[in-house]
């Protein structure tokens, strides 16, 4: 696994030795840009949980970030902090996970955000299967696809604007 840091150095860490702390100070593997006419919506989300901006490459990723930011079980969010490289069958494959998340329990959940209909595509399912197996063998949970529909989505989106230190007392949040 390759982890890119803010100084643009890249450090190699075998998956079996990977710790969540290895992502500290990491830089997203891909540069996220917004250009007029792009088919998707990318940007930076000001996350209270992460204590700073977290990049996203689509509205679906932004929605997942909002939910993670409000999830009391999530203690840390990292955007694309690494790239996996593995031989799968006769091919060398690469994968950049969207959001590894530190959980309150001390575990890690690796989230790959894809629209539900794309998960039915055999190529997409295969591309997500091998990294999922690697992370699960390492003891980390994985999730691919959108989160189940949340009945209070509009409320979460509205309240996200007020979830900043000093705006609303923390116990009320």
Secondary structure, 3 states (H helix, E strand, C coil): CEEEECCCCEEECCHHHCCHHHHCCECCCCCCCCCCCCCCCCEEEEECCCCEEEEECCHHHHHHHHHHHHCCCEEEEEECCEEEEEEECCEEEEECCCEEEEECCCCEEEEECCCHHHHHCHHHHHHHHHHHHHHHHCCCEEEECCCCCCCCHHHHHHHHHHCCCCCCCCCCC
